[in-house]
Amino acid sequence: MGLVKDIYTPDFYQSIADQFYAIDPDFDRAKFIADIFVSKFDHLEWKQRTKHTTEVLHQFLPKDFSEAAQIITQVVEKLLASGASGGLAYIIFPDYIETYGLDHFDVSVRSFEVITKFISCEFAVRPFLIKYQDQMIREMEKWSRDPHAAVRRLASEGSRPRLPWAMAIPFLKVDPSPILPLLYNLRNEPSETVRRSVANNLNDIAKDHPTVVIEIAKKWKGISASTDALIKHASRTLLKQGHPEILAFYGLQNTAFEVKNLLLKTAIVKIGDSLNFSFELQNLHTQAQLVRLEYGIYYLKANGQLSRKVFKISEKIYQAGEVNTLSRHQSFKLITTRKFYLGNHKLSIIVNGQETLETYFELV
C-alpha cells in the first residue's frame, strides 16, 4: 500500500489542468504543472501537498473569489456529468473554498452544495460553522432536506461536534440543541451512508450530553428497523461506558451471569504479536437473557497510568443455563494511531456493562 501523499500524481495534475482549461482557456496548463512540481514537492506530506496545490491553483484562477468558485463548481459539474467519482485527491476543491471563501458566505455555501456531490466538504464547512454559527446552521438544516444524499450527509457530518481529524465545534460541544432539528429531519433517512453519519453525530453528542441522546433514542425507537439500528450505533459509546440508563433501555441486565476460567495463552506479549485469551460465560438465569459481551484493554500510558479501551465481542441471546467458551486475540502490532508503552497492562471481561474478571499481562 502506497503513502496517502502519493495520490498526487503527474497524471492527476494533468487531468486537473485539462479540466480547468476546458472551462477557462486562459488557464496555463504547462505553468500550473511546473509550479506544482517545484523542488520542495517531494518533501511535502499529504496535507502539505493539498495546501500547496490549493495555493498554486489560486494563482491560476481569477482573483475575484466568486469567479474562481464558479469555475471550480463548473469543473465539478462537468466531472459529475461524465460519471467520474471523486477521489481523495480532489479534496483540493473544498479546501480552496475553505481557504479563500470564508469572507464570502453565500458564494461558499452554494459552492459546497455542488462540490460535496463529488468530494465531501465535511472538513471545509467547519470554519464557516464556527464563524457564522446560527446562519450556517440554518443552511445546514436546509441541506438536511435536500434531495441529494451527499448534501444531506454534509448537514450531519459537517455539524458533528467532534469530527475526527477535524477542528472541533466548541459551541456545539457545550450545547448541541441547534443541530438537533437537522438530525431529526434525518431520522427516516433512506441512505445508509447518511444514517451512519447521523449516528456518528449523535455519538459525538453522547460524549458530552448522554441524556440528550438517551432521550432521542427513546423517542425514535420503533420508527423503523433502520432507525432502530441508527440509534443503537449512536449509543455505542454509552454502551461501552456501561451507562446504566442505556443498558436498561436495551434490556441488558448485569446480574446472574458467571464468568470463569479466564486464561491468558500469552501472559507476556511482544510488540508486534497478539494477546491471546479465553474464558467461559454462563447464564445463571432460569430464562433466556440478552448478553452484551465485551473486553477491556487497559493500555499503559506514558505517565504510568492505565487507560481503558473497550472492544465488543458479541450481543446475543443466551439460553437459561447456557455455557459458552470464548477465545479472542488483541493485536499489538505497531500502528500510527496508538503508541505502545512497555510494562504491565490489564485485561477485563465485561458483561452487560459490568466488569467481571480481570488479569494483568506484560508487554515487552
ABEGO torsion letter per residue (X at the ends): XBBAAAABBAAAAAAAAAAAAAABAABBAAAAAAAABBAAAAABBAAAAAAAAAAAAAAABBABAAAAAAAAAAAAAAAAAAGBBBBAAAAAAAAAAAAAAAABAAAAAAAAAAAAAABBAAAAAAAAAAAAEAAAAAAAAAAAABABAAAAAAAAAAABAABBGBBBBAAAAABAAAAAAAAAAAAABABAAAAAAAAAAAAAAAAABAAAAAAAAAAABGABAAAAAAAAAAAAAAAAAGBAAAAAAAGBBABGBBBBGBBBABABBBBGBBBBBBBBBBBABABBBBBBBBBBBBBBBAAGBBBBBBBBABBBBBBBGBBBBBBBBBBABBBAABBBBBEBBBBBBBBGGBBBBBBBBBBX
